Structures are given as C-alpha cells and as structure tokens.
Amino acid sequence: MGVEYDIATALDGLEIGCESGEVICDHPHEGPQSVDVERRVQYECIRIDESISVFETFGVDCYDVWLPDLLRCSDCEIETLSTPTAGFDEALVDLDVTWNGTEYVLDTKELTVIAYSPRDEGEAPPSVPAPLVTPMIERGDPGGIRRSRIERMVPELRAEGAVELADVLDAELNR
Ligand SMILES: [Zn+2]
C-alpha cells in the first residue's frame, strides 16, 4: 500500500499518446524525441496540496490526486528528484506502457517508485506570472510551476528572447 499503491491506482490505464500517435519525451530535445515504449519508462508524478492556491484561482480542481506530469525518454532518465517543491508530492516512478488497440496507455501493474519527495519537503513554489500560468492551466499541466520545471524553463525563455520573463523567474527561484 502507501504511495506506490496510490500512484499505481491513479495512473493505471491513462492514455499518453499524442495526436501523432507517437509517445514523445516531455523533456526538451532539439526536436520531438520519441520514447521507446517497448521498455519501461520513467514518469515524474505529482499530487498537489490545496495550499497551492493558484489553481483554485483559475477554477481548476487538480488537488489531492496523483497526476502523471513528465515523461522521460531513455536519454533523459534520472536517479532522483532534484529541487523539490513544497506543496507538491513528487514521485519518480518507472512503469510499463501498453497499446490498448487505440492508444498508448500506462500500465502500472509493476510500477516502482524510484524517488519520492513529500509535500512538506522542498522550497516554496516560485510565483509564476499569469502569462505563463494561463497556458499551463489550459493544457492541463499544473506541474509546470514546480521548481525543477521552472529551472528548466529559464534558459528556454532566454533562448526564445523572452529575457524579462526569464529574469523574473530566475529571481523567483533565488528569492
Ligand atoms: Zn528525453
């Protein structure tokens, strides 16, 4: 029972394919990087505490349920969770992917938890400006405000020329 059981129950059978029918790594690559679903995959999962009130502001109820957040291809696998965010239960799991005849879905029968950071560990989430939070909410990606993902977003924004926004987030992370 415990965390492993809770995650396995919540994630079992969830579809993860995208429009192209291919499963793509959620970590940034030069271009879309497909995930080899013949082998086990790593997924970062989250469960959000109600103290993270930004989602409530948007009228989104994503609290207290385990959600798949970030899929990693074999090139991006990690051993532990870096820079955990308070208010988020974060878990790095490894599990199988199967084809159900229509789409790729998560198969959690043999899910294992590699790393786990409970919600009372880590630093407060950065205060993310609305222009960034709104698209996250719209695409159903509440995990985007986690510190680890904001850290990753800063250089991407700089590369895109959104220097001011990058500076705001950088300052938030180092507050
Ligand atoms: Zn990758």
Residues whose N, C-alpha, C, O or C-beta is under 5 A from the ligand:
A	BS01	ZN	C25 H27 Q33 R72 C73 D75 C76
